Amino acid sequence: MSNISELELQNLRHLIGGYDTTHCKMQEYAQCAEDTKIKQFFEQGAKNAMQNKQELMKFLQ
């Protein structure tokens, strides 16, 4: 892991948590959606949130 400050670590934790929450909510919204286009919209949002979370997690390795 590269040297990151405590503030940067806190910011990463906040961003990662936010993307995790967004992923969970988007998945739930997609499951509840009846319209195909809306369902796809939320599924794509969930996928993007997970990708962003994983990208940020790389800074912690």
mmJSON file of the N, C-alpha and C atoms, coordinates in Angstrom:
{"data_MODEL":{"atom_site":{
"group_PDB":["ATOM","ATOM","ATOM","ATOM","ATOM","ATOM","ATOM","ATOM","ATOM","ATOM","ATOM","ATOM","ATOM","ATOM","ATOM","ATOM","ATOM","ATOM","ATOM","ATOM","ATOM","ATOM","ATOM","ATOM","ATOM","ATOM","ATOM","ATOM","ATOM","ATOM","ATOM","ATOM","ATOM","ATOM","ATOM","ATOM","ATOM","ATOM","ATOM","ATOM","ATOM","ATOM","ATOM","ATOM","ATOM","ATOM","ATOM","ATOM","ATOM","ATOM","ATOM","ATOM","ATOM","ATOM","ATOM","ATOM","ATOM","ATOM","ATOM","ATOM","ATOM","ATOM","ATOM","ATOM","ATOM","ATOM","ATOM","ATOM","ATOM","ATOM","ATOM","ATOM","ATOM","ATOM","ATOM","ATOM","ATOM","ATOM","ATOM","ATOM","ATOM","ATOM","ATOM","ATOM","ATOM","ATOM","ATOM","ATOM","ATOM","ATOM","ATOM","ATOM","ATOM","ATOM","ATOM","ATOM","ATOM","ATOM","ATOM","ATOM","ATOM","ATOM","ATOM","ATOM","ATOM","ATOM","ATOM","ATOM","ATOM","ATOM","ATOM","ATOM","ATOM","ATOM","ATOM","ATOM","ATOM","ATOM","ATOM","ATOM","ATOM","ATOM","ATOM","ATOM","ATOM","ATOM","ATOM","ATOM","ATOM","ATOM","ATOM","ATOM","ATOM","ATOM","ATOM","ATOM","ATOM","ATOM","ATOM","ATOM","ATOM","ATOM","ATOM","ATOM","ATOM","ATOM","ATOM","ATOM","ATOM","ATOM","ATOM","ATOM","ATOM","ATOM","ATOM","ATOM","ATOM","ATOM","ATOM","ATOM","ATOM","ATOM","ATOM","ATOM","ATOM","ATOM","ATOM","ATOM","ATOM","ATOM","ATOM","ATOM","ATOM","ATOM","ATOM","ATOM","ATOM","ATOM","ATOM","ATOM","ATOM","ATOM","ATOM"],
"id":[1,2,3,4,5,6,7,8,9,10,11,12,13,14,15,16,17,18,19,20,21,22,23,24,25,26,27,28,29,30,31,32,33,34,35,36,37,38,39,40,41,42,43,44,45,46,47,48,49,50,51,52,53,54,55,56,57,58,59,60,61,62,63,64,65,66,67,68,69,70,71,72,73,74,75,76,77,78,79,80,81,82,83,84,85,86,87,88,89,90,91,92,93,94,95,96,97,98,99,100,101,102,103,104,105,106,107,108,109,110,111,112,113,114,115,116,117,118,119,120,121,122,123,124,125,126,127,128,129,130,131,132,133,134,135,136,137,138,139,140,141,142,143,144,145,146,147,148,149,150,151,152,153,154,155,156,157,158,159,160,161,162,163,164,165,166,167,168,169,170,171,172,173,174,175,176,177,178,179,180,181,182,183],
"type_symbol":["N","C","C","N","C","C","N","C","C","N","C","C","N","C","C","N","C","C","N","C","C","N","C","C","N","C","C","N","C","C","N","C","C","N","C","C","N","C","C","N","C","C","N","C","C","N","C","C","N","C","C","N","C","C","N","C","C","N","C","C","N","C","C","N","C","C","N","C","C","N","C","C","N","C","C","N","C","C","N","C","C","N","C","C","N","C","C","N","C","C","N","C","C","N","C","C","N","C","C","N","C","C","N","C","C","N","C","C","N","C","C","N","C","C","N","C","C","N","C","C","N","C","C","N","C","C","N","C","C","N","C","C","N","C","C","N","C","C","N","C","C","N","C","C","N","C","C","N","C","C","N","C","C","N","C","C","N","C","C","N","C","C","N","C","C","N","C","C","N","C","C","N","C","C","N","C","C","N","C","C","N","C","C"],
"label_atom_id":["N","CA","C","N","CA","C","N","CA","C","N","CA","C","N","CA","C","N","CA","C","N","CA","C","N","CA","C","N","CA","C","N","CA","C","N","CA","C","N","CA","C","N","CA","C","N","CA","C","N","CA","C","N","CA","C","N","CA","C","N","CA","C","N","CA","C","N","CA","C","N","CA","C","N","CA","C","N","CA","C","N","CA","C","N","CA","C","N","CA","C","N","CA","C","N","CA","C","N","CA","C","N","CA","C","N","CA","C","N","CA","C","N","CA","C","N","CA","C","N","CA","C","N","CA","C","N","CA","C","N","CA","C","N","CA","C","N","CA","C","N","CA","C","N","CA","C","N","CA","C","N","CA","C","N","CA","C","N","CA","C","N","CA","C","N","CA","C","N","CA","C","N","CA","C","N","CA","C","N","CA","C","N","CA","C","N","CA","C","N","CA","C","N","CA","C","N","CA","C","N","CA","C","N","CA","C","N","CA","C","N","CA","C"],
"label_alt_id":[null,null,null,null,null,null,null,null,null,null,null,null,null,null,null,null,null,null,null,null,null,null,null,null,null,null,null,null,null,null,null,null,null,null,null,null,null,null,null,null,null,null,null,null,null,null,null,null,null,null,null,null,null,null,null,null,null,null,null,null,null,null,null,null,null,null,null,null,null,null,null,null,null,null,null,null,null,null,null,null,null,null,null,null,null,null,null,null,null,null,null,null,null,null,null,null,null,null,null,null,null,null,null,null,null,null,null,null,null,null,null,null,null,null,null,null,null,null,null,null,null,null,null,null,null,null,null,null,null,null,null,null,null,null,null,null,null,null,null,null,null,null,null,null,null,null,null,null,null,null,null,null,null,null,null,null,null,null,null,null,null,null,null,null,null,null,null,null,null,null,null,null,null,null,null,null,null,null,null,null,null,null,null],
"label_comp_id":["MET","MET","MET","SER","SER","SER","ASN","ASN","ASN","ILE","ILE","ILE","SER","SER","SER","GLU","GLU","GLU","LEU","LEU","LEU","GLU","GLU","GLU","LEU","LEU","LEU","GLN","GLN","GLN","ASN","ASN","ASN","LEU","LEU","LEU","ARG","ARG","ARG","HIS","HIS","HIS","LEU","LEU","LEU","ILE","ILE","ILE","GLY","GLY","GLY","GLY","GLY","GLY","TYR","TYR","TYR","ASP","ASP","ASP","THR","THR","THR","THR","THR","THR","HIS","HIS","HIS","CYS","CYS","CYS","LYS","LYS","LYS","MET","MET","MET","GLN","GLN","GLN","GLU","GLU","GLU","TYR","TYR","TYR","ALA","ALA","ALA","GLN","GLN","GLN","CYS","CYS","CYS","ALA","ALA","ALA","GLU","GLU","GLU","ASP","ASP","ASP","THR","THR","THR","LYS","LYS","LYS","ILE","ILE","ILE","LYS","LYS","LYS","GLN","GLN","GLN","PHE","PHE","PHE","PHE","PHE","PHE","GLU","GLU","GLU","GLN","GLN","GLN","GLY","GLY","GLY","ALA","ALA","ALA","LYS","LYS","LYS","ASN","ASN","ASN","ALA","ALA","ALA","MET","MET","MET","GLN","GLN","GLN","ASN","ASN","ASN","LYS","LYS","LYS","GLN","GLN","GLN","GLU","GLU","GLU","LEU","LEU","LEU","MET","MET","MET","LYS","LYS","LYS","PHE","PHE","PHE","LEU","LEU","LEU","GLN","GLN","GLN"],
"label_asym_id":["A","A","A","A","A","A","A","A","A","A","A","A","A","A","A","A","A","A","A","A","A","A","A","A","A","A","A","A","A","A","A","A","A","A","A","A","A","A","A","A","A","A","A","A","A","A","A","A","A","A","A","A","A","A","A","A","A","A","A","A","A","A","A","A","A","A","A","A","A","A","A","A","A","A","A","A","A","A","A","A","A","A","A","A","A","A","A","A","A","A","A","A","A","A","A","A","A","A","A","A","A","A","A","A","A","A","A","A","A","A","A","A","A","A","A","A","A","A","A","A","A","A","A","A","A","A","A","A","A","A","A","A","A","A","A","A","A","A","A","A","A","A","A","A","A","A","A","A","A","A","A","A","A","A","A","A","A","A","A","A","A","A","A","A","A","A","A","A","A","A","A","A","A","A","A","A","A","A","A","A","A","A","A"],
"label_entity_id":["1","1","1","1","1","1","1","1","1","1","1","1","1","1","1","1","1","1","1","1","1","1","1","1","1","1","1","1","1","1","1","1","1","1","1","1","1","1","1","1","1","1","1","1","1","1","1","1","1","1","1","1","1","1","1","1","1","1","1","1","1","1","1","1","1","1","1","1","1","1","1","1","1","1","1","1","1","1","1","1","1","1","1","1","1","1","1","1","1","1","1","1","1","1","1","1","1","1","1","1","1","1","1","1","1","1","1","1","1","1","1","1","1","1","1","1","1","1","1","1","1","1","1","1","1","1","1","1","1","1","1","1","1","1","1","1","1","1","1","1","1","1","1","1","1","1","1","1","1","1","1","1","1","1","1","1","1","1","1","1","1","1","1","1","1","1","1","1","1","1","1","1","1","1","1","1","1","1","1","1","1","1","1"],
"label_seq_id":[1,1,1,2,2,2,3,3,3,4,4,4,5,5,5,6,6,6,7,7,7,8,8,8,9,9,9,10,10,10,11,11,11,12,12,12,13,13,13,14,14,14,15,15,15,16,16,16,17,17,17,18,18,18,19,19,19,20,20,20,21,21,21,22,22,22,23,23,23,24,24,24,25,25,25,26,26,26,27,27,27,28,28,28,29,29,29,30,30,30,31,31,31,32,32,32,33,33,33,34,34,34,35,35,35,36,36,36,37,37,37,38,38,38,39,39,39,40,40,40,41,41,41,42,42,42,43,43,43,44,44,44,45,45,45,46,46,46,47,47,47,48,48,48,49,49,49,50,50,50,51,51,51,52,52,52,53,53,53,54,54,54,55,55,55,56,56,56,57,57,57,58,58,58,59,59,59,60,60,60,61,61,61],
"pdbx_PDB_ins_code":[null,null,null,null,null,null,null,null,null,null,null,null,null,null,null,null,null,null,null,null,null,null,null,null,null,null,null,null,null,null,null,null,null,null,null,null,null,null,null,null,null,null,null,null,null,null,null,null,null,null,null,null,null,null,null,null,null,null,null,null,null,null,null,null,null,null,null,null,null,null,null,null,null,null,null,null,null,null,null,null,null,null,null,null,null,null,null,null,null,null,null,null,null,null,null,null,null,null,null,null,null,null,null,null,null,null,null,null,null,null,null,null,null,null,null,null,null,null,null,null,null,null,null,null,null,null,null,null,null,null,null,null,null,null,null,null,null,null,null,null,null,null,null,null,null,null,null,null,null,null,null,null,null,null,null,null,null,null,null,null,null,null,null,null,null,null,null,null,null,null,null,null,null,null,null,null,null,null,null,null,null,null,null],
"Cartn_x":[0.854,0.0,0.885,0.551,1.303,0.971,1.81,1.582,0.469,-0.626,-1.725,-1.99,-2.449,-2.693,-3.978,-4.142,-5.347,-6.592,-6.486,-7.615,-7.969,-6.953,-7.208,-7.843,-7.392,-7.968,-9.431,-9.73,-11.114,-11.979,-11.427,-12.172,-12.442,-11.441,-11.633,-12.718,-12.661,-13.659,-15.053,-15.182,-16.471,-16.967,-16.096,-16.475,-16.826,-16.011,-16.26,-17.592,-17.857,-19.138,-20.313,-20.132,-21.197,-21.496,-20.445,-20.659,-21.281,-20.912,-21.5,-22.997,-23.347,-24.761,-25.516,-24.921,-25.55,-25.774,-24.774,-24.889,-26.074,-26.172,-27.266,-28.63,-28.738,-30.015,-30.406,-29.443,-29.738,-30.174,-29.545,-29.955,-31.393,-31.712,-33.068,-34.085,-33.756,-34.655,-34.842,-33.772,-33.859,-34.766,-34.672,-35.504,-36.981,-37.25,-38.641,-39.231,-38.381,-38.851,-39.581,-40.66,-41.431,-41.12,-40.814,-40.477,-39.053,-38.872,-37.58,-36.494,-36.818,-35.815,-35.402,-36.332,-36.014,-35.182,-35.549,-34.783,-33.336,-33.143,-31.797,-31.026,-31.719,-31.087,-30.509,-31.305,-30.847,-29.779,-29.902,-28.869,-27.53,-27.547,-26.319,-25.749,-26.633,-26.182,-25.518,-26.09,-25.512,-24.149,-24.051,-22.785,-21.71,-22.071,-21.121,-20.659,-21.582,-21.227,-20.239,-20.449,-19.536,-18.163,-18.135,-16.856,-16.094,-16.806,-16.167,-15.634,-16.407,-15.97,-14.701,-14.687,-13.523,-12.292,-12.502,-11.39,-10.801,-11.645,-11.163,-10.475,-10.943,-10.351,-8.889,-8.522,-7.144,-6.166,-6.634,-5.772,-5.41,-6.162,-5.916,-4.997,-4.596,-3.716,-2.264],
"Cartn_y":[-1.187,0.0,1.231,2.181,3.426,4.229,5.183,6.011,7.006,6.851,7.799,8.364,9.584,10.239,9.702,10.023,9.6,10.218,11.452,12.124,11.422,11.065,10.347,8.989,8.32,7.031,7.182,8.216,8.474,8.797,9.574,9.904,8.655,7.794,6.534,5.69,5.58,4.801,5.352,6.667,7.307,7.036,7.19,6.958,5.498,4.583,3.148,2.763,3.267,2.989,3.531,4.713,5.31,4.498,4.034,3.208,1.865,1.329,0.067,0.248,1.329,1.63,1.837,2.583,2.831,1.526,0.645,-0.657,-1.438,-1.508,-2.264,-1.67,-0.352,0.295,0.106,0.274,0.113,-1.315,-2.294,-3.688,-3.899,-3.334,-3.47,-2.797,-1.605,-0.899,-1.7,-2.301,-3.1,-4.306,-4.928,-6.098,-5.728,-4.515,-4.079,-3.492,-3.105,-2.455,-3.442,-2.982,-3.806,-3.447,-2.193,-1.739,-2.178,-2.755,-3.299,-2.232,-1.074,-0.013,0.522,0.654,1.125,0.083,-1.176,-2.267,-2.249,-2.092,-2.032,-0.818,0.304,1.516,1.275,0.678,0.426,-0.672,-1.67,-2.713,-2.128,-1.235,-0.586,0.306,0.994,1.832,1.007,-0.158,-1.056,-1.561,-1.909,-2.394,-1.314,-0.097,1.015,1.32,1.28,1.54,0.491,-0.766,-1.826,-1.647,-1.282,-1.049,0.103,1.168,2.304,1.908,1.132,0.668,-0.173,-1.096,-1.96,-1.161,-0.139,0.704,1.458,1.954,2.653,1.706,0.474,-0.505,-0.787,-0.583,-0.815,0.106,1.266,2.195,1.667,0.683,0.143,-1.06,-1.496,-2.66,-2.275],
"Cartn_z":[0.0,0.0,0.0,-0.843,-0.87,0.387,0.678,1.855,1.573,2.29,2.171,3.558,3.579,4.853,5.493,6.748,7.457,6.823,6.381,5.727,4.42,3.629,2.383,2.654,3.698,4.07,4.477,5.235,5.633,4.414,3.49,2.271,1.436,1.312,0.581,1.237,2.55,3.29,3.034,3.051,2.807,1.387,0.401,-0.994,-1.247,-0.716,-0.902,-0.277,0.919,1.573,0.78,0.204,-0.602,-1.846,-2.509,-3.701,-3.338,-2.178,-1.734,-1.482,-0.82,-0.561,-1.867,-2.784,-4.082,-4.828,-4.8,-5.467,-4.919,-3.603,-2.973,-3.319,-3.258,-3.565,-5.022,-5.92,-7.35,-7.668,-7.018,-7.225,-6.752,-5.607,-5.072,-5.991,-6.46,-7.376,-8.666,-9.173,-10.399,-10.191,-9.031,-8.753,-8.665,-8.21,-8.051,-9.33,-10.263,-11.484,-12.385,-12.955,-13.872,-15.325,-15.57,-16.909,-17.251,-18.433,-18.848,-18.909,-19.459,-19.589,-18.218,-17.333,-15.976,-15.249,-15.411,-14.797,-15.299,-16.606,-17.182,-16.675,-16.521,-16.017,-14.621,-13.736,-12.376,-12.328,-13.181,-13.233,-13.672,-14.656,-15.111,-14.012,-13.296,-12.179,-11.097,-10.789,-9.782,-10.243,-11.504,-12.056,-11.995,-12.376,-12.343,-10.917,-9.98,-8.584,-8.082,-8.441,-8.002,-8.649,-9.908,-10.588,-9.934,-9.596,-8.935,-7.565,-6.832,-5.515,-5.644,-6.582,-6.773,-7.191,-8.009,-8.436,-7.239,-6.366,-5.173,-4.192,-4.142,-3.232,-3.591,-4.846,-5.279,-4.547,-4.113,-3.39,-2.005,-1.525,-0.192,-0.211,-1.385,-1.492,-1.472],
"occupancy":[1.0,1.0,1.0,1.0,1.0,1.0,1.0,1.0,1.0,1.0,1.0,1.0,1.0,1.0,1.0,1.0,1.0,1.0,1.0,1.0,1.0,1.0,1.0,1.0,1.0,1.0,1.0,1.0,1.0,1.0,1.0,1.0,1.0,1.0,1.0,1.0,1.0,1.0,1.0,1.0,1.0,1.0,1.0,1.0,1.0,1.0,1.0,1.0,1.0,1.0,1.0,1.0,1.0,1.0,1.0,1.0,1.0,1.0,1.0,1.0,1.0,1.0,1.0,1.0,1.0,1.0,1.0,1.0,1.0,1.0,1.0,1.0,1.0,1.0,1.0,1.0,1.0,1.0,1.0,1.0,1.0,1.0,1.0,1.0,1.0,1.0,1.0,1.0,1.0,1.0,1.0,1.0,1.0,1.0,1.0,1.0,1.0,1.0,1.0,1.0,1.0,1.0,1.0,1.0,1.0,1.0,1.0,1.0,1.0,1.0,1.0,1.0,1.0,1.0,1.0,1.0,1.0,1.0,1.0,1.0,1.0,1.0,1.0,1.0,1.0,1.0,1.0,1.0,1.0,1.0,1.0,1.0,1.0,1.0,1.0,1.0,1.0,1.0,1.0,1.0,1.0,1.0,1.0,1.0,1.0,1.0,1.0,1.0,1.0,1.0,1.0,1.0,1.0,1.0,1.0,1.0,1.0,1.0,1.0,1.0,1.0,1.0,1.0,1.0,1.0,1.0,1.0,1.0,1.0,1.0,1.0,1.0,1.0,1.0,1.0,1.0,1.0,1.0,1.0,1.0,1.0,1.0,1.0],
"B_iso_or_equiv":[0.0,0.0,0.0,0.0,0.0,0.0,0.0,0.0,0.0,0.0,0.0,0.0,0.0,0.0,0.0,0.0,0.0,0.0,0.0,0.0,0.0,0.0,0.0,0.0,0.0,0.0,0.0,0.0,0.0,0.0,0.0,0.0,0.0,0.0,0.0,0.0,0.0,0.0,0.0,0.0,0.0,0.0,0.0,0.0,0.0,0.0,0.0,0.0,0.0,0.0,0.0,0.0,0.0,0.0,0.0,0.0,0.0,0.0,0.0,0.0,0.0,0.0,0.0,0.0,0.0,0.0,0.0,0.0,0.0,0.0,0.0,0.0,0.0,0.0,0.0,0.0,0.0,0.0,0.0,0.0,0.0,0.0,0.0,0.0,0.0,0.0,0.0,0.0,0.0,0.0,0.0,0.0,0.0,0.0,0.0,0.0,0.0,0.0,0.0,0.0,0.0,0.0,0.0,0.0,0.0,0.0,0.0,0.0,0.0,0.0,0.0,0.0,0.0,0.0,0.0,0.0,0.0,0.0,0.0,0.0,0.0,0.0,0.0,0.0,0.0,0.0,0.0,0.0,0.0,0.0,0.0,0.0,0.0,0.0,0.0,0.0,0.0,0.0,0.0,0.0,0.0,0.0,0.0,0.0,0.0,0.0,0.0,0.0,0.0,0.0,0.0,0.0,0.0,0.0,0.0,0.0,0.0,0.0,0.0,0.0,0.0,0.0,0.0,0.0,0.0,0.0,0.0,0.0,0.0,0.0,0.0,0.0,0.0,0.0,0.0,0.0,0.0,0.0,0.0,0.0,0.0,0.0,0.0],
"pdbx_formal_charge":[null,null,null,null,null,null,null,null,null,null,null,null,null,null,null,null,null,null,null,null,null,null,null,null,null,null,null,null,null,null,null,null,null,null,null,null,null,null,null,null,null,null,null,null,null,null,null,null,null,null,null,null,null,null,null,null,null,null,null,null,null,null,null,null,null,null,null,null,null,null,null,null,null,null,null,null,null,null,null,null,null,null,null,null,null,null,null,null,null,null,null,null,null,null,null,null,null,null,null,null,null,null,null,null,null,null,null,null,null,null,null,null,null,null,null,null,null,null,null,null,null,null,null,null,null,null,null,null,null,null,null,null,null,null,null,null,null,null,null,null,null,null,null,null,null,null,null,null,null,null,null,null,null,null,null,null,null,null,null,null,null,null,null,null,null,null,null,null,null,null,null,null,null,null,null,null,null,null,null,null,null,null,null],
"auth_seq_id":[1,1,1,2,2,2,3,3,3,4,4,4,5,5,5,6,6,6,7,7,7,8,8,8,9,9,9,10,10,10,11,11,11,12,12,12,13,13,13,14,14,14,15,15,15,16,16,16,17,17,17,18,18,18,19,19,19,20,20,20,21,21,21,22,22,22,23,23,23,24,24,24,25,25,25,26,26,26,27,27,27,28,28,28,29,29,29,30,30,30,31,31,31,32,32,32,33,33,33,34,34,34,35,35,35,36,36,36,37,37,37,38,38,38,39,39,39,40,40,40,41,41,41,42,42,42,43,43,43,44,44,44,45,45,45,46,46,46,47,47,47,48,48,48,49,49,49,50,50,50,51,51,51,52,52,52,53,53,53,54,54,54,55,55,55,56,56,56,57,57,57,58,58,58,59,59,59,60,60,60,61,61,61],
"auth_comp_id":["MET","MET","MET","SER","SER","SER","ASN","ASN","ASN","ILE","ILE","ILE","SER","SER","SER","GLU","GLU","GLU","LEU","LEU","LEU","GLU","GLU","GLU","LEU","LEU","LEU","GLN","GLN","GLN","ASN","ASN","ASN","LEU","LEU","LEU","ARG","ARG","ARG","HIS","HIS","HIS","LEU","LEU","LEU","ILE","ILE","ILE","GLY","GLY","GLY","GLY","GLY","GLY","TYR","TYR","TYR","ASP","ASP","ASP","THR","THR","THR","THR","THR","THR","HIS","HIS","HIS","CYS","CYS","CYS","LYS","LYS","LYS","MET","MET","MET","GLN","GLN","GLN","GLU","GLU","GLU","TYR","TYR","TYR","ALA","ALA","ALA","GLN","GLN","GLN","CYS","CYS","CYS","ALA","ALA","ALA","GLU","GLU","GLU","ASP","ASP","ASP","THR","THR","THR","LYS","LYS","LYS","ILE","ILE","ILE","LYS","LYS","LYS","GLN","GLN","GLN","PHE","PHE","PHE","PHE","PHE","PHE","GLU","GLU","GLU","GLN","GLN","GLN","GLY","GLY","GLY","ALA","ALA","ALA","LYS","LYS","LYS","ASN","ASN","ASN","ALA","ALA","ALA","MET","MET","MET","GLN","GLN","GLN","ASN","ASN","ASN","LYS","LYS","LYS","GLN","GLN","GLN","GLU","GLU","GLU","LEU","LEU","LEU","MET","MET","MET","LYS","LYS","LYS","PHE","PHE","PHE","LEU","LEU","LEU","GLN","GLN","GLN"],
"auth_asym_id":["A","A","A","A","A","A","A","A","A","A","A","A","A","A","A","A","A","A","A","A","A","A","A","A","A","A","A","A","A","A","A","A","A","A","A","A","A","A","A","A","A","A","A","A","A","A","A","A","A","A","A","A","A","A","A","A","A","A","A","A","A","A","A","A","A","A","A","A","A","A","A","A","A","A","A","A","A","A","A","A","A","A","A","A","A","A","A","A","A","A","A","A","A","A","A","A","A","A","A","A","A","A","A","A","A","A","A","A","A","A","A","A","A","A","A","A","A","A","A","A","A","A","A","A","A","A","A","A","A","A","A","A","A","A","A","A","A","A","A","A","A","A","A","A","A","A","A","A","A","A","A","A","A","A","A","A","A","A","A","A","A","A","A","A","A","A","A","A","A","A","A","A","A","A","A","A","A","A","A","A","A","A","A"],
"auth_atom_id":["N","CA","C","N","CA","C","N","CA","C","N","CA","C","N","CA","C","N","CA","C","N","CA","C","N","CA","C","N","CA","C","N","CA","C","N","CA","C","N","CA","C","N","CA","C","N","CA","C","N","CA","C","N","CA","C","N","CA","C","N","CA","C","N","CA","C","N","CA","C","N","CA","C","N","CA","C","N","CA","C","N","CA","C","N","CA","C","N","CA","C","N","CA","C","N","CA","C","N","CA","C","N","CA","C","N","CA","C","N","CA","C","N","CA","C","N","CA","C","N","CA","C","N","CA","C","N","CA","C","N","CA","C","N","CA","C","N","CA","C","N","CA","C","N","CA","C","N","CA","C","N","CA","C","N","CA","C","N","CA","C","N","CA","C","N","CA","C","N","CA","C","N","CA","C","N","CA","C","N","CA","C","N","CA","C","N","CA","C","N","CA","C","N","CA","C","N","CA","C","N","CA","C","N","CA","C","N","CA","C","N","CA","C"],
"pdbx_PDB_model_num":[1,1,1,1,1,1,1,1,1,1,1,1,1,1,1,1,1,1,1,1,1,1,1,1,1,1,1,1,1,1,1,1,1,1,1,1,1,1,1,1,1,1,1,1,1,1,1,1,1,1,1,1,1,1,1,1,1,1,1,1,1,1,1,1,1,1,1,1,1,1,1,1,1,1,1,1,1,1,1,1,1,1,1,1,1,1,1,1,1,1,1,1,1,1,1,1,1,1,1,1,1,1,1,1,1,1,1,1,1,1,1,1,1,1,1,1,1,1,1,1,1,1,1,1,1,1,1,1,1,1,1,1,1,1,1,1,1,1,1,1,1,1,1,1,1,1,1,1,1,1,1,1,1,1,1,1,1,1,1,1,1,1,1,1,1,1,1,1,1,1,1,1,1,1,1,1,1,1,1,1,1,1,1]
}}}
